[in-house]
């Protein structure tokens, strides 16, 4: 296995991970930012106010984008399995 092939596989793996984690992390970060701004404006310092909306957001994003995420993951996995003979 050449170094270029290993780097290409690592590159593809990292981009797949970014595509899969990006929507969940981005939306949870956005909700956290909005909740933080709300807390600063209203001076409410309740800890559960930050966790519950973020957990609900992550759950809704996973439900909504789950099939798309699974398709991306299956495509990557099948390409890795299909290319096993090239690894040796």
Legacy VTK file of the C-alpha trace (Angstrom):
# vtk DataFile Version 3.0
C-alpha trace
ASCII
DATASET POLYDATA
POINTS 88 float
0.000 0.000 0.000
1.536 3.273 -1.059
1.650 6.420 0.997
-0.473 8.296 -1.542
-3.199 5.685 -1.308
-3.195 5.819 2.507
-3.374 9.614 2.436
-6.242 9.537 -0.057
-8.155 7.053 2.093
-7.545 9.156 5.208
-8.649 12.279 3.351
-11.862 10.601 2.209
-12.520 9.310 5.723
-12.059 12.733 7.311
-14.313 14.464 4.767
-16.967 11.815 5.336
-16.761 12.416 9.078
-17.102 16.176 8.544
-20.145 15.677 6.291
-21.772 13.406 8.874
-21.008 15.443 11.992
-21.318 18.912 10.481
-25.089 19.392 10.521
-25.484 18.019 14.046
-22.608 20.047 15.486
-23.529 23.201 13.581
-27.157 23.253 14.627
-26.414 22.357 18.237
-23.823 25.148 18.328
-26.339 27.596 16.854
-28.984 26.617 19.414
-26.420 26.916 22.217
-25.461 30.387 21.003
-29.093 31.498 20.846
-29.775 30.129 24.335
-26.653 31.880 25.662
-27.772 35.189 24.156
-31.215 34.651 25.696
-29.626 33.973 29.085
-27.469 37.101 28.898
-30.427 39.287 27.936
-32.799 37.906 30.580
-30.123 37.145 33.219
-31.569 33.656 33.719
-28.717 31.317 34.688
-30.505 27.978 34.670
-28.181 25.110 33.617
-30.940 22.868 32.287
-32.030 25.648 29.938
-28.927 25.028 27.828
-28.990 21.225 27.789
-32.609 20.418 26.960
-32.903 22.480 23.735
-29.546 21.176 22.479
-30.515 17.563 23.159
-33.845 18.079 21.400
-32.088 19.744 18.467
-29.610 16.882 18.099
-32.429 14.315 18.278
-34.502 16.149 15.653
-31.517 16.565 13.325
-30.670 12.872 13.633
-34.279 11.916 12.892
-34.538 14.316 9.953
-31.121 13.663 8.399
-30.686 10.057 9.507
-31.434 8.479 6.117
-29.078 10.880 4.332
-26.338 10.255 6.891
-26.801 6.493 6.581
-26.558 6.718 2.778
-23.270 8.650 3.022
-21.893 6.160 5.543
-22.954 3.157 3.453
-21.381 4.672 0.342
-18.071 5.209 2.160
-18.145 1.761 3.770
-18.928 -0.018 0.521
-16.131 1.813 -1.284
-13.656 0.811 1.439
-14.815 -2.818 1.360
-14.816 -2.861 -2.437
-11.209 -1.617 -2.503
-9.826 -4.162 -0.019
-7.844 -5.989 -2.752
-6.035 -2.727 -3.537
-4.769 -2.427 0.044
-2.340 -5.343 -0.315
LINES 1 89
88 0 1 2 3 4 5 6 7 8 9 10 11 12 13 14 15 16 17 18 19 20 21 22 23 24 25 26 27 28 29 30 31 32 33 34 35 36 37 38 39 40 41 42 43 44 45 46 47 48 49 50 51 52 53 54 55 56 57 58 59 60 61 62 63 64 65 66 67 68 69 70 71 72 73 74 75 76 77 78 79 80 81 82 83 84 85 86 87
